[in-house]
Amino acid sequence: MCTVTLIARRNGYALGMNRDEKRTRVAGLPPKLRFVNQRAILCPSEPGGGTWLALNDSGVTLALINWYSITARVKANPVSRGDVVNAVSAAASFAEAASALNDFPLHRTNAFRLIGIFPAGREVVEWLWDLKRLVRKQHRWRTQQWISSGFDEPEAQRIRGRTFRLAQRQRSAGTLEWLRRLHASHAAECGPFSTCMHRDDAATVSYTEAAVSARRATLRYRPGFPCAAGVWCVGDCPVR
């Protein structure tokens, strides 16, 4: 269960992601800088090492959401979907990301949607894995949103999508402040379908934000409910 919002700009972009999880799940860890194939990568992580989002020094962000509409599951020895982003985190282009995915054991991985933002070519690419085939979709370079929910995905997409469309009419639309307010939103009411999600058994547990310009890539992370005050963890690196 997650919400990902992209703000596409002429030179760069911003991306916000709410991570929704069971309240009993172990808390994630703040971002750390690591190096893969001589690329600097910033990403938060689970204690086991998997991640849901990575930003690298080419300005590329890769974010993964579960695809709950696909009910099939891997029957034996599943690979964590948190390892998918790690496998593609050093990609500087969608071709490099596609190559890394081809080498990944998808046959042991449950359904997911992987979103890649590649600013050098102003490309937005989505990979969809349904346990049978990997499909690649090209999206326009424009502000847009992706939504997943294990509670009721179509209804979550309808309600959060409407909140997103209404928010786009605001004068501040496209700013980081606007993005943060959107991801803290309880419209139309606080509950399982609001962007900042609250249920008895699950909730939005963190907010991660990537901001990329021609020269700088910055990752901000705040654990806890986006609607509550919290401490930011910030990391950045030059874009090369």
GIQUIRA-V101674 format. One record per helix or strand of 2 or more residues. SS is the DSSP state (hx for helix, st for strand). FROM is the first residue (numbers start at 1). TO is the last residue. If there is no record, write none. Layout:
ss=<SS | SS>
from=<FROM | FROM>
to=<TO | TO>
This chain:
ss=<st | st | st | st | st | st | hx | hx | hx | st | hx | st | st | st | hx | hx | st | st | st>
from=<2 | 12 | 29 | 39 | 53 | 61 | 82 | 94 | 106 | 112 | 119 | 123 | 134 | 144 | 153 | 176 | 202 | 216 | 233>
to=<9 | 22 | 36 | 45 | 56 | 66 | 88 | 102 | 108 | 118 | 121 | 129 | 139 | 148 | 167 | 183 | 212 | 223 | 238>
